[in-house]
Amino acid sequence: MIVLFYGKTLEYTNGVKLFKIETCAGIRELINQLGVFYGERLKEFLSGSETCFFLLNGKGIMMTGGLDTKLQFGDKIEVLPFMDAG
């Protein structure tokens, strides 16, 4: 699966726009793994309900379980910050 970062999230990934990961059970686990790879600041940013949102294969995860959304091989996850995320 691939994770694409946009906007302010790039500040936490040192400008890296694409992250590939072979397996991950769900969004929460993904956030934890990204935190290990990029640091605690990114993990905190991604965990905030008022800082960013996720698209899974083009659809918002709020309709699929929020942070408890399950992931499958081949999924595309996009991380988009809210406009005023500080």
C-alpha positions in Angstrom: 0.0 0.0 0.0 1.1 3.6 -0.4 0.6 6.7 1.7 0.6 10.1 0.1 1.3 13.2 2.1 0.1 16.7 1.2 0.5 20.2 2.5 1.6 20.7 6.1 2.2 17.0 6.6 5.3 17.4 4.4 6.9 19.4 7.2 6.8 16.3 9.4 8.1 13.9 6.7 11.1 16.2 5.6 9.4 16.7 2.3 8.8 13.1 1.5 5.5 12.8 -0.4 5.2 9.0 -0.8 5.6 6.2 1.7 5.3 2.6 0.8 4.4 -0.1 3.4 3.8 -3.8 2.7 1.4 -4.6 5.5 -0.6 -2.7 8.1 -3.8 -3.8 9.8 -5.4 -0.4 10.0 -5.1 3.4 10.2 -4.2 3.4 13.9 -1.3 1.0 13.3 -0.3 3.0 10.3 -0.1 6.2 12.4 2.1 4.3 14.9 4.4 3.0 12.2 4.7 6.4 10.6 5.5 7.8 14.0 8.3 5.3 14.4 9.7 6.2 11.0 9.2 10.0 10.9 9.0 10.8 14.6 6.6 11.5 17.4 5.6 14.9 16.0 4.1 13.4 12.9 2.3 10.8 15.0 0.7 13.5 17.2 -0.3 15.5 14.1 -1.9 12.5 12.4 -3.7 11.5 15.6 -5.4 14.9 16.0 -9.0 15.0 14.8 -8.7 18.7 14.1 -5.3 18.7 12.2 -5.8 16.3 9.3 -8.0 13.8 7.6 -7.4 10.6 5.7 -8.7 9.3 2.4 -8.7 5.6 1.7 -8.9 4.8 -2.0 -10.4 8.3 -2.5 -13.0 8.1 0.3 -13.0 9.7 3.7 -12.4 7.2 6.5 -15.1 8.7 8.8 -17.6 6.5 6.9 -15.5 3.4 7.3 -14.6 3.5 11.0 -12.4 6.5 11.4 -9.0 5.6 12.9 -10.2 2.1 13.4 -10.6 1.6 9.6 -9.0 -1.6 8.4 -6.4 -1.6 5.6 -5.8 -4.2 2.8 -3.0 -4.9 0.4 -3.0 -2.4 -2.4 -4.8 0.4 -0.6 -4.0 4.0 -1.2 -4.0 6.3 1.8 -3.9 10.1 1.4 -3.2 12.3 4.3 -4.5 15.9 4.0 -4.1 18.6 6.6 -7.0 20.9 7.4 -6.4 24.4 6.1 -5.8 26.0 9.5 -3.9 23.1 11.0 -1.1 24.7 13.1 
